[in-house]
């Protein structure tokens, strides 16, 4: 088997000495890479601390990914956004006119904030900035009782951009033109941030949600794969989180095969993520083994788990048997 990058996300620890011990263990357990979350709170209060933790990762010869954990409410993660709280006029707007707790990709203030985040994140000495699940706010994802035809974003910046692009007012219903505009807006946002990351000396990975919805990222993955600033194309086919009663091998294959092929066609590295959170029941460890073996068999260049130790430290999403899940993953990638 080729030398595959083996990693996991690591989060919730702001003590460099404690983190150094954990990182040594991860290296001893066979991992070659680690992803550190860099939230708005980390950026504001723990920047030098995070530099120390990244340095500790390098001391263990681990490749370092850094991601915008829930930054602006438009990336994946269990964190709150201070930017959204302090900039209510930068929030996305539903087609009903209601503001939601997520920043708009087309909002100038948010774009400037993300430029600062990108420079700060690359300044941690990251190898790769990991753009994690960029998405428009989906009210249905959070169990809200809105009608199915509610969508984001229809703020003034999106309406102005749509009019400029299509020469007509942005409709209140989600037409194909609206869906395309949302995708293009996100691709434009990612292009700008990834260009900045390259200028700062970091590579770029983009992790796309396996949903095929314009709410959750570009529907046409090939468009992103063709971007000159991307280095790693990733997806996270979390069989238990994104689907019900789905076989892990089938779900990982469905999205992983397309991703690996696209990455190969565009001379990118491919990366598949294994679910290591929210799993329960007697079959959890075998599901992880199956998903991991499938990712390896597909020929992915990199396989990661979210997150380390089966997310045992974050009770809301911890696996029922977190260390069983974690050890199952380690057994397969090693």
SEVOTOR-146519 format. One line per 10 residues: number of its first residue (from 1); their letters; for each residue x, y, z of N, C-alpha, C. Coordinates in steps of 0.02 Angstrom, whole numbers, padded with zeros to 5 digits. Each point is the difference from the previous one (the first is absolute). Example, Ala and Ser with C-alpha at 12.3 -4.5 7.8 and 13.67 -1.06 7.14 Angstrom:
% residues 2
1) AS) 00660,-00284,00390,-00045,00059,00000,00045,00060,00000 ~ -00018,00053,-00036,00042,00059,00003,-00039,00055,00037
% end
This chain:
% residues 334
1) XXXXXXXXXX) 00043,-00060,00000,-00043,00060,00000,00044,00062,00000 ~ -00015,00051,-00042,00039,00062,00001,-00001,00032,00069 ~ 00049,00044,00011,00003,00036,00063,-00057,00050,00004 ~ -00051,-00015,00038,-00060,00042,00005,00006,00044,00062 ~ -00018,00064,-00008,-00001,00045,00057,-00056,-00022,00047 ~ 00016,-00006,00065,-00048,-00023,00050,-00007,00053,00053 ~ -00061,00025,00011,-00008,00056,00046,-00064,-00001,00039 ~ -00008,00052,00040,-00061,00010,00040,-00003,00073,00019 ~ -00061,00023,00014,-00008,00067,00026,00013,00000,00075 ~ 00028,00056,00023,00017,00008,00071,-00025,00069,00022
11) XXXXXXXXXX) -00038,00002,00054,-00033,00063,00018,-00015,00001,00075 ~ -00015,00060,00024,-00024,00007,00069,00054,00003,00053 ~ 00064,00001,-00020,00055,00003,00048,00040,00063,-00013 ~ 00002,00044,00050,00039,00061,-00006,00063,00000,00044 ~ 00018,-00058,00027,00060,-00006,00041,00054,-00034,-00042 ~ 00051,00037,-00021,00051,-00029,-00044,00035,-00061,00030 ~ 00011,-00001,00066,00033,-00057,00030,-00044,-00062,-00004 ~ -00064,00009,00014,-00046,-00057,-00006,-00005,-00022,-00073 ~ -00005,00048,-00046,-00005,-00016,-00070,00062,-00037,-00024 ~ 00058,00020,00024,00062,-00033,-00021,00000,-00074,00017
21) XXXXXXXXXX) -00028,-00016,00058,-00005,-00070,00021,-00047,-00038,-00046 ~ -00057,00030,-00014,-00048,-00031,-00045,00030,-00011,-00069 ~ 00035,00051,-00025,00027,-00004,-00068,00054,-00053,-00005 ~ 00039,-00008,00053,00049,-00054,00000,-00035,-00067,-00004 ~ -00055,-00007,00036,-00039,-00062,-00002,-00028,-00013,-00070 ~ -00026,00053,-00032,-00028,-00009,-00067,00053,-00024,-00049 ~ 00061,00028,00007,00054,-00023,-00044,00018,-00072,00015 ~ 00002,-00018,00065,00017,-00069,00019,-00055,-00049,-00023 ~ -00062,00025,-00006,-00054,-00042,-00023,-00002,-00007,-00076 ~ 00047,00032,-00034,00007,-00011,-00072,-00023,00057,-00044
31) XXXXXXXXXX) -00024,00055,00029,-00023,00055,-00041,00059,00040,-00027 ~ -00012,00030,-00059,00052,00040,-00031,-00022,00072,-00010 ~ -00063,00015,00018,-00027,00068,-00010,-00052,00015,00054 ~ -00011,00064,00012,-00049,00021,00049,-00034,00063,-00025 ~ -00064,00006,00013,-00037,00062,-00014,-00016,00035,00065 ~ 00021,00063,00005,-00016,00041,00058,-00055,00049,-00018 ~ -00051,00004,00041,-00052,00050,-00010,00025,00067,00024 ~ -00020,00053,-00037,00021,00068,00016,-00062,00044,-00006 ~ -00037,00001,00055,-00064,00036,00003,00011,00075,00008 ~ -00054,00037,-00002,00004,00072,00013,00026,00013,00070
41) XXXXXXXXXX) -00019,-00041,00047,00025,00007,00069,00075,-00012,00002 ~ 00023,-00052,-00035,00072,-00013,-00003,00037,00059,-00031 ~ -00027,00027,-00054,00032,00056,-00034,00005,00060,00046 ~ -00053,00012,00040,-00002,00060,00042,00042,-00008,00063 ~ 00001,-00060,00030,00029,-00007,00067,00057,-00051,00006 ~ 00008,-00044,-00050,00048,-00055,00007,00048,-00005,-00059 ~ 00013,00055,-00034,00040,-00004,-00061,00071,-00026,00015 ~ 00034,00029,00049,00067,-00023,00016,-00002,-00071,00028 ~ -00052,-00015,00038,-00008,-00069,00025,-00006,-00049,-00057 ~ -00039,00018,-00051,-00008,-00044,-00057,00066,-00007,-00039
51) XXXXXXXXXX) 00040,00053,-00002,00065,-00005,-00031,00043,-00052,00036 ~ -00005,-00001,00067,00038,-00049,00039,-00025,-00070,-00014 ~ -00065,-00008,-00007,-00029,-00067,-00013,00019,-00024,-00069 ~ 00000,00045,-00049,00022,-00019,-00067,00074,-00019,00002 ~ 00040,00037,00037,00071,-00016,00006,00010,-00069,00032 ~ -00042,-00015,00049,00004,-00066,00032,-00018,-00056,-00049 ~ -00045,00015,-00046,-00018,-00048,-00053,00060,-00013,-00045 ~ 00035,00054,-00017,00058,-00007,-00043,00056,-00038,00035 ~ 00005,00008,00066,00050,-00037,00038,-00011,-00075,-00007 ~ -00063,-00020,-00013,-00016,-00071,-00010,-00001,-00020,-00074
61) XXXXXXXXXX) 00024,00046,-00042,00004,-00012,-00073,-00069,-00012,-00030 ~ -00050,00032,00027,-00068,-00005,-00026,-00013,00057,-00049 ~ -00030,-00014,-00057,-00024,00052,-00044,-00058,00035,00034 ~ -00005,00066,-00009,-00049,00039,00039,-00051,00033,-00046 ~ -00063,-00016,00012,-00057,00033,-00032,-00031,00046,00052 ~ -00027,00056,-00022,-00035,00047,00045,-00065,00018,-00034 ~ -00055,-00001,00039,-00065,00014,-00031,-00038,00055,00036 ~ -00045,00034,-00036,-00041,00054,00029,-00061,-00030,00035 ~ 00010,-00023,00060,-00052,-00038,00035,-00061,00044,00014 ~ -00052,-00010,-00039,-00064,00037,00007,00008,00075,-00008
71) XXXXXXXXXX) 00054,00022,-00030,00010,00072,-00009,-00057,00029,-00042 ~ -00029,00054,00024,-00054,00033,-00035,-00064,-00040,-00004 ~ 00000,-00059,00031,-00059,-00043,-00005,-00007,-00033,-00068 ~ 00053,00003,-00042,-00006,-00028,-00068,00049,-00057,-00013 ~ 00037,-00020,00052,00043,-00059,-00005,-00021,-00049,00055 ~ 00018,-00063,-00008,-00019,-00050,00049,00032,00011,00067 ~ -00036,-00021,00054,00030,00004,00066,-00048,00018,00055 ~ 00018,-00023,00060,-00041,00012,00060,00028,00061,00037 ~ -00010,00058,-00029,00022,00063,00030,-00049,00055,-00019 ~ 00002,00055,00037,-00041,00058,-00015,00042,00052,-00036
81) XXXXXXXXXX) -00034,00043,-00037,00036,00051,-00039,-00007,00069,00033 ~ 00056,00027,00021,00000,00068,00028,-00012,00051,-00056 ~ 00025,-00015,-00059,-00010,00046,-00056,-00075,00011,-00013 ~ -00037,-00054,00000,-00072,00005,-00013,-00034,00040,00055 ~ 00021,-00010,00062,-00029,00037,00056,00014,00074,-00004 ~ 00060,00018,-00022,00021,00070,-00002,-00019,00035,-00065 ~ -00020,-00038,-00050,-00015,00029,-00066,-00067,-00025,-00025 ~ -00054,00019,00033,-00066,-00027,-00019,-00020,00016,-00072 ~ 00025,00056,-00026,-00019,00018,-00069,00038,-00041,-00052 ~ 00048,-00039,00022,00037,-00043,-00046,-00030,-00070,-00005
91) XXXXXXXXXX) -00054,-00011,00037,-00030,-00067,00000,-00038,-00014,-00065 ~ -00005,-00063,-00015,-00039,-00022,-00057,-00074,00016,00011 ~ -00036,00006,-00055,-00071,00016,00002,-00038,-00054,-00038 ~ -00050,-00029,00033,-00044,-00048,-00034,-00041,00035,-00054 ~ -00026,-00038,-00045,-00044,00030,-00051,-00065,00025,00031 ~ -00012,-00015,00064,-00057,00027,00036,00016,00069,00030 ~ 00064,00020,-00002,00022,00063,00029,00030,-00007,00069 ~ 00000,-00059,00028,00025,-00012,00068,00075,-00008,00000 ~ 00034,00033,00048,00073,-00009,00009,00012,-00066,00037 ~ 00056,-00032,-00016,00018,-00063,00032,00072,00006,00027
101) XXXXXXXXXX) 00019,-00044,00048,00065,00007,00033,00058,-00027,-00039 ~ 00011,00028,-00059,00057,-00019,-00041,00017,00058,-00045 ~ 00065,00011,-00011,00022,00056,-00042,-00011,-00017,-00074 ~ -00006,00052,-00040,-00009,-00010,-00072,00068,00001,-00036 ~ 00011,-00048,-00045,00062,-00003,-00038,00012,00063,-00041 ~ -00054,00035,-00018,00006,00060,-00042,00004,00064,00040 ~ -00003,-00004,00066,00002,00060,00042,00072,00027,00004 ~ 00011,00063,-00016,00069,00027,00000,00034,-00004,00068 ~ -00036,00012,00054,00031,-00002,00066,00023,-00071,00016 ~ -00040,-00049,-00018,00020,-00069,00013,00059,-00020,-00043
111) XXXXXXXXXX) 00000,00022,-00062,00057,-00016,-00043,00065,00028,00030 ~ -00002,00061,00026,00059,00029,00030,00020,-00038,00063 ~ -00050,-00020,00039,00014,-00039,00060,00034,-00066,-00019 ~ -00023,-00032,-00052,00029,-00064,-00021,00070,00009,-00029 ~ 00013,00057,-00029,00069,00012,-00022,00047,00001,00060 ~ -00022,00032,00054,00040,00002,00061,00008,-00070,00029 ~ -00056,-00038,00001,00004,-00068,00027,00050,-00041,-00041 ~ -00003,00006,-00065,00044,-00039,-00044,00073,00016,00013 ~ 00016,00063,00005,00069,00019,00014,00022,-00025,00069 ~ -00044,00006,00050,00017,-00022,00067,00009,-00077,00002
121) XXXXXXXXXX) -00045,-00036,-00034,00004,-00073,00001,00063,-00024,-00035 ~ 00016,00029,-00057,00062,-00019,-00035,00061,00018,00043 ~ -00007,00055,00038,00055,00022,00043,00015,-00045,00058 ~ -00044,-00049,00013,00014,-00049,00052,00053,-00050,-00023 ~ 00021,00005,-00062,00047,-00046,-00032,-00035,-00064,-00021 ~ -00062,00008,-00024,-00038,-00056,-00025,00027,-00023,-00068 ~ -00002,-00065,-00011,00015,-00025,-00067,-00059,00011,-00047 ~ -00061,-00012,00027,-00060,00002,-00041,-00055,00036,00037 ~ -00035,00047,-00034,-00062,00027,00027,-00057,-00044,-00026 ~ -00041,-00023,00045,-00052,-00049,-00015,-00068,00035,00003
131) XXXXXXXXXX) -00027,00015,-00059,-00063,00035,-00005,-00056,-00051,00008 ~ -00027,-00001,00061,-00041,-00057,00024,-00074,00012,-00010 ~ -00030,-00038,-00046,-00072,00002,-00012,-00028,00071,-00009 ~ 00027,00039,-00046,-00030,00066,-00011,-00073,-00009,-00022 ~ -00045,00038,00030,-00071,-00010,-00014,-00040,00063,00014 ~ -00054,00007,-00037,-00050,00050,00016,-00040,-00026,00060 ~ -00030,00046,00037,-00041,-00021,00057,-00061,-00038,-00025 ~ -00009,-00060,00027,-00057,-00041,-00019,-00045,-00007,00062 ~ -00056,00035,-00001,-00043,00000,00059,-00026,-00070,00015 ~ -00007,-00041,-00050,-00028,-00067,00011,00052,-00046,00033
141) XXXXXXXXXX) 00064,00016,-00009,00052,-00041,00030,-00005,00002,00077 ~ -00023,00056,00025,-00004,00009,00073,-00069,-00016,00028 ~ -00043,-00030,-00040,-00065,-00021,00024,-00051,00055,00004 ~ 00014,00058,-00032,-00049,00055,00001,-00061,-00020,-00040 ~ -00058,00029,00019,-00062,-00019,-00032,-00018,00048,-00057 ~ 00049,00019,-00040,-00013,00041,-00058,-00024,-00044,-00058 ~ -00037,00029,-00047,-00020,-00038,-00060,00061,-00024,-00039 ~ -00008,-00051,-00040,00056,-00030,-00036,00031,00047,-00051 ~ -00037,00050,-00022,00026,00044,-00053,00034,00063,00027 ~ 00020,-00001,00064,00036,00056,00030,00075,-00009,-00012
151) XXXXXXXXXX) 00035,00053,-00019,00071,-00005,-00015,00036,00066,00015 ~ 00066,-00004,00002,00045,00058,00009,00046,00004,-00061 ~ 00022,00057,-00019,-00007,00063,00035,-00028,00051,-00049 ~ -00040,00045,00027,-00031,00052,-00042,00012,00068,00033 ~ 00060,00010,00026,00019,00064,00028,00012,00050,-00056 ~ 00013,00062,00017,00009,00051,-00051,00060,-00014,-00044 ~ 00053,-00030,00028,00060,-00013,-00040,-00014,-00057,-00049 ~ -00038,-00050,00021,-00017,-00054,-00047,-00048,00026,-00053 ~ -00048,00041,00019,-00048,00026,-00050,00037,00044,-00051 ~ 00046,00041,00025,00038,00043,-00046,00044,-00043,-00047
161) XXXXXXXXXX) 00031,-00051,00028,00042,-00043,-00041,-00039,-00039,-00052 ~ -00059,-00023,00020,-00042,-00037,-00047,-00023,00046,-00057 ~ -00021,00061,00017,-00022,00046,-00052,00058,00016,-00049 ~ 00059,00008,00028,00058,00015,-00043,00015,-00059,-00046 ~ -00008,-00061,00026,00017,-00059,-00039,-00054,-00017,-00052 ~ -00063,00007,00020,-00054,-00024,-00043,-00042,00056,-00031 ~ 00011,00062,00022,-00036,00056,-00030,-00072,00004,00019 ~ -00018,-00030,00056,-00069,00000,00023,-00001,-00008,00076 ~ -00055,00018,00033,-00003,-00007,00073,00005,-00073,00021 ~ 00028,-00010,00059,00004,-00068,00027,-00069,-00023,00021
171) XXXXXXXXXX) -00024,-00056,-00025,-00066,-00023,00018,-00003,-00024,00073 ~ -00059,-00004,00027,-00009,-00024,00069,-00003,-00076,00002 ~ -00011,-00032,-00057,00001,-00072,-00003,00068,-00023,-00025 ~ 00020,-00060,00019,00066,-00025,-00020,-00003,-00031,-00070 ~ 00014,00040,-00049,00004,-00023,-00069,00069,-00031,-00011 ~ 00010,-00029,-00059,00065,-00027,-00017,00052,00056,-00002 ~ -00020,00060,-00022,00046,00056,00000,00022,00018,00071 ~ -00047,-00002,00047,00017,00014,00070,00049,-00052,00026 ~ -00014,-00064,-00012,00046,-00053,00023,00069,00009,-00030 ~ 00003,00016,-00064,00065,00011,-00033,00036,00060,00030
181) XXXXXXXXXX) -00038,00053,00014,00031,00060,00030,00028,-00017,00069 ~ -00035,-00039,00039,00025,-00018,00067,00064,-00041,-00006 ~ 00002,-00046,-00047,00060,-00039,-00010,00059,00044,-00023 ~ -00014,00044,-00048,00053,00043,-00025,00026,00047,00055 ~ -00045,00023,00043,00020,00044,00055,00048,-00036,00047 ~ -00016,-00063,00015,00044,-00038,00044,00066,-00016,-00033 ~ -00001,-00017,-00063,00063,-00014,-00036,00044,00062,-00003 ~ -00031,00058,-00010,00038,00063,-00002,00031,00014,00068 ~ -00038,-00011,00053,00025,00009,00069,00059,-00046,00012 ~ -00007,-00064,-00017,00054,-00048,00012,00062,00017,-00042
191) XXXXXXXXXX) -00011,00022,-00061,00056,00018,-00043,00041,00056,00031 ~ -00034,00051,00026,00037,00056,00031,00039,-00023,00061 ~ -00032,-00039,00044,00034,-00021,00061,00057,-00048,-00014 ~ -00010,-00045,-00048,00053,-00048,-00017,00059,00036,-00032 ~ -00013,00051,-00040,00055,00038,-00028,00041,00034,00055 ~ -00034,00027,00050,00035,00030,00057,00041,-00052,00038 ~ -00028,-00060,00008,00037,-00052,00035,00064,-00018,-00037 ~ -00004,-00006,-00066,00060,-00014,-00039,00051,00055,00007 ~ -00023,00062,-00001,00046,00056,00008,00036,-00003,00068 ~ -00036,-00026,00050,00028,-00004,00068,00040,-00064,00011
201) XXXXXXXXXX) 00005,-00042,-00052,00043,-00059,00004,-00035,-00064,00022 ~ -00066,-00001,00001,-00038,-00059,00020,-00035,-00030,-00060 ~ -00010,-00065,00001,-00041,-00034,-00051,-00073,00005,00021 ~ -00044,-00023,-00045,-00072,00002,00012,-00032,-00068,-00009 ~ -00043,-00017,00047,-00044,-00058,-00007,-00072,00025,00009 ~ -00045,-00024,-00041,-00071,00017,00007,-00038,-00065,00011 ~ -00039,-00002,00054,-00040,-00059,00016,-00073,00014,-00017 ~ -00027,-00037,-00046,-00068,00009,-00024,-00047,-00051,00033 ~ -00058,00024,00021,-00049,-00044,00030,-00031,-00045,-00054 ~ -00012,-00063,00016,-00028,-00047,-00048,-00076,00004,-00004
211) XXXXXXXXXX) -00025,00056,-00026,-00073,00008,-00002,-00027,00017,-00069 ~ 00041,00029,-00043,-00024,00020,-00066,-00049,00057,00002 ~ 00001,00040,00054,-00047,00056,00008,00038,00066,-00005 ~ -00029,00049,-00032,00031,00066,-00004,00004,00034,00068 ~ -00040,-00024,00048,00005,00026,00069,00067,-00017,00031 ~ 00027,-00058,-00019,00057,-00028,00036,00064,00000,-00039 ~ 00005,00044,-00050,00062,00006,-00038,-00013,-00008,-00074 ~ 00053,00006,-00040,-00008,-00007,-00073,-00027,-00068,-00018 ~ -00052,-00002,-00042,-00027,-00064,-00024,00048,-00031,-00050 ~ 00032,00042,-00040,00046,-00025,-00051,00070,00000,00029
221) XXXXXXXXXX) 00022,-00057,00026,00065,-00004,00032,00057,00013,-00050 ~ -00013,-00014,-00063,00053,00009,-00050,00021,00073,-00006 ~ -00048,00046,00009,00017,00071,-00003,00052,00018,00052 ~ -00009,-00025,00060,00048,00014,00053,00067,-00034,-00014 ~ -00003,-00062,-00024,00062,-00038,-00012,00044,00034,-00052 ~ -00030,00041,-00043,00037,00034,-00052,00032,00065,00024 ~ -00015,00021,00062,00028,00062,00026,00075,-00004,00007 ~ 00035,00052,-00021,00073,-00001,00001,00030,00002,00070 ~ -00040,00016,00051,00027,00009,00067,-00013,-00060,00046 ~ -00036,-00050,-00023,-00015,-00057,00043,00054,-00053,-00007
231) XXXXXXXXXX) 00017,-00033,00055,00050,-00052,00000,-00028,-00068,00021 ~ -00050,00001,00044,-00030,-00061,00027,-00075,00005,-00007 ~ -00030,-00050,-00032,-00073,-00003,-00006,-00025,-00053,00049 ~ -00047,00020,00043,-00021,-00044,00054,-00076,-00003,00004 ~ -00025,-00055,00029,-00070,-00004,00018,-00005,-00042,00063 ~ -00057,00007,00035,-00009,-00036,00063,-00065,-00040,-00003 ~ 00001,-00059,-00031,-00060,-00041,-00006,-00019,-00034,00065 ~ -00026,00039,00046,-00019,-00024,00066,-00068,-00035,-00006 ~ 00002,-00065,-00005,-00059,-00040,-00016,-00055,00008,00052 ~ 00017,00008,00063,-00050,00004,00052,-00027,00071,00009
241) XXXXXXXXXX) 00040,00049,-00020,-00020,00070,00009,-00040,00027,-00059 ~ 00018,-00021,-00061,-00031,00028,-00060,-00056,-00044,-00029 ~ -00006,-00061,00023,-00050,-00045,-00028,-00026,-00045,00054 ~ -00056,-00033,-00014,-00029,-00048,00047,-00001,-00069,-00031 ~ 00015,-00049,00042,-00002,-00070,-00022,00042,-00011,-00063 ~ 00061,00029,00001,00044,-00005,-00057,00061,-00042,00017 ~ 00017,-00044,-00045,00060,-00041,00009,00062,00044,-00006 ~ 00046,-00003,00048,00059,00044,-00003,00040,-00009,-00064 ~ 00009,-00062,-00022,00040,-00011,-00060,-00033,00032,-00061 ~ -00066,-00007,-00005,-00036,00029,-00057,00005,00076,00001
251) XXXXXXXXXX) -00009,00030,00059,-00001,00073,00004,00069,00030,-00013 ~ 00051,-00031,00029,00068,00024,-00011,00020,-00008,-00073 ~ -00020,-00056,-00030,00017,-00012,-00070,-00036,00049,-00046 ~ -00064,00014,00015,-00040,00042,-00043,00033,00068,-00012 ~ 00024,00030,00054,00030,00066,-00006,00077,-00003,-00006 ~ 00030,-00050,00031,00072,-00005,-00001,00028,-00017,-00068 ~ -00034,-00043,-00037,00024,-00018,-00066,00003,00060,-00047 ~ -00053,00040,00001,-00002,00060,-00042,00056,00048,00020 ~ 00010,00008,00066,00049,00048,00023,00071,-00022,-00019 ~ 00016,-00063,00010,00067,-00025,-00017,00013,00008,-00074
261) XXXXXXXXXX) -00050,-00015,-00042,00009,00007,-00072,00011,00073,-00020 ~ -00040,00045,00029,00008,00071,-00015,00069,00025,00021 ~ 00022,-00020,00059,00065,00021,00024,00055,-00025,-00047 ~ -00004,-00063,-00020,00050,-00027,-00046,00001,00037,-00067 ~ -00060,00015,-00025,-00005,00034,-00065,00030,00070,00002 ~ 00000,00031,00060,00024,00068,00006,00066,00006,00038 ~ 00035,-00056,00007,00065,-00002,00034,-00004,00028,00071 ~ -00054,-00017,00034,-00008,00020,00070,00008,-00061,00045 ~ 00012,00012,00064,-00002,-00054,00048,-00073,-00010,00022 ~ -00019,-00061,00011,-00068,-00016,00022,00000,-00017,00074
271) XXXXXXXXXX) -00054,00019,00034,-00004,-00011,00072,-00071,-00020,00018 ~ -00007,-00054,00038,-00065,-00024,00023,00000,-00001,00076 ~ -00056,00022,00028,-00008,00004,00072,-00047,-00055,00025 ~ 00019,-00029,00057,-00038,-00054,00031,-00037,00027,00060 ~ -00063,-00018,00007,-00039,00024,00057,00024,-00032,00064 ~ 00017,00042,00049,00021,-00024,00066,-00037,00038,00054 ~ -00061,00019,-00014,-00042,00036,00048,-00072,-00025,-00006 ~ -00036,00005,00056,-00071,-00015,-00001,-00020,-00071,-00016 ~ 00047,-00047,00002,-00015,-00069,-00016,-00018,-00038,00063 ~ -00051,-00041,-00005,-00022,-00040,00057,-00021,-00069,-00024
281) XXXXXXXXXX) -00010,-00045,00047,-00022,-00067,-00017,00057,-00048,-00010 ~ -00017,-00064,-00002,00050,-00052,-00004,00038,-00001,-00066 ~ -00029,00029,-00052,00031,-00004,-00066,00047,00058,-00014 ~ 00007,00048,00047,00038,00061,-00014,00072,-00014,-00021 ~ 00034,-00042,00038,00071,-00011,-00016,00008,-00036,-00066 ~ -00044,-00046,-00016,00005,-00035,-00064,-00017,00047,-00057 ~ -00046,00047,00010,-00016,00050,-00051,00062,00042,-00014 ~ 00035,00020,00052,00061,00040,-00009,00053,-00040,-00039 ~ 00008,-00063,00018,00048,-00042,-00036,-00019,-00004,-00074 ~ -00064,-00011,-00013,-00022,-00007,-00069,00011,00065,-00039
291) XXXXXXXXXX) -00019,00057,00030,00008,00064,-00034,00074,00015,-00013 ~ 00042,-00014,00048,00072,00014,-00008,00030,-00044,-00054 ~ -00016,-00065,00001,00025,-00045,-00052,-00023,00022,-00069 ~ -00062,00023,-00004,-00026,00023,-00064,00039,00060,-00025 ~ 00013,00048,00044,00038,00060,-00020,00070,-00020,-00024 ~ 00031,-00046,00034,00067,-00022,-00019,-00003,-00037,-00068 ~ -00050,-00042,-00009,-00005,-00038,-00063,-00014,00046,-00059 ~ -00032,00057,00012,-00014,00047,-00054,00063,00036,-00024 ~ 00053,-00006,00038,00063,00030,-00020,00009,00072,00021 ~ -00035,00022,00053,00008,00069,00024,00072,00010,00023
301) XXXXXXXXXX) 00026,00060,-00012,00068,00017,00021,00004,00013,00074 ~ -00056,00019,00030,-00002,00020,00070,-00065,-00023,00031 ~ 00004,-00028,00061,-00060,-00021,00036,00005,00029,00071 ~ -00053,00035,00020,-00003,00031,00067,-00063,-00024,00036 ~ 00002,00004,00065,-00061,-00011,00040,-00017,00064,00036 ~ -00065,00015,00002,-00025,00053,00044,-00039,-00034,00056 ~ 00027,00005,00062,00063,00029,00017,00038,-00048,00046 ~ 00055,00024,00026,00044,-00042,00039,-00036,-00029,00061 ~ 00018,-00062,00017,-00030,-00035,00057,-00076,-00005,-00006 ~ -00026,-00005,-00061,-00072,-00007,-00009,-00040,00057,00029
311) XXXXXXXXXX) 00030,00060,00001,-00032,00061,00026,-00023,-00008,00073 ~ 00037,-00038,00039,-00021,-00013,00069,-00003,00063,00043 ~ 00038,00053,-00019,00003,00060,00042,-00056,00049,-00013 ~ -00042,-00013,-00051,-00054,00047,-00016,-00066,-00039,00006 ~ -00030,00003,00058,-00053,-00047,00019,-00059,00000,-00047 ~ -00015,00056,-00031,-00060,00004,-00044,00006,-00046,-00060 ~ 00062,-00011,-00024,00007,-00041,-00060,00046,-00060,00011 ~ 00020,-00014,00063,00044,-00056,00014,-00032,-00066,-00021 ~ 00041,-00046,-00023,-00025,-00067,-00015,-00017,-00035,00066 ~ -00045,-00047,-00005,-00019,-00039,00060,00060,-00038,00027
321) XXXXXXXXXX) 00040,-00028,-00044,00063,-00033,00018,00056,00036,-00037 ~ 00020,00059,00023,00046,00041,-00039,00067,-00033,-00013 ~ 00029,-00033,00050,00066,-00029,-00011,-00004,-00063,-00042 ~ -00057,-00034,00002,-00010,-00057,-00045,-00001,00023,-00072 ~ -00035,00055,-00013,-00003,00029,-00067,00070,00023,-00022 ~ 00035,00034,00045,00066,00026,-00016,00049,-00056,-00016 ~ 00000,-00051,00041,00047,-00055,-00011,-00017,-00040,-00063 ~ -00064,-00003,-00017,-00019,-00034,-00062,00028,00038,-00060 ~ -00004,00065,00002,00029,00042,-00053,00076,-00010,-00005 ~ 00034,00002,00057,00072,-00007,00001,00021,-00069,-00027
331) XXXX) -00037,-00052,00019,00017,-00066,-00025,-00001,-00003,-00076 ~ -00050,00032,-00030,-00008,-00004,-00073,00051,00044,-00036 ~ 00011,00061,00022,00047,00043,-00037,00072,-00022,00009 ~ 00014,-00037,00053,00067,-00024,00011,00011,-00071,-00026
% end
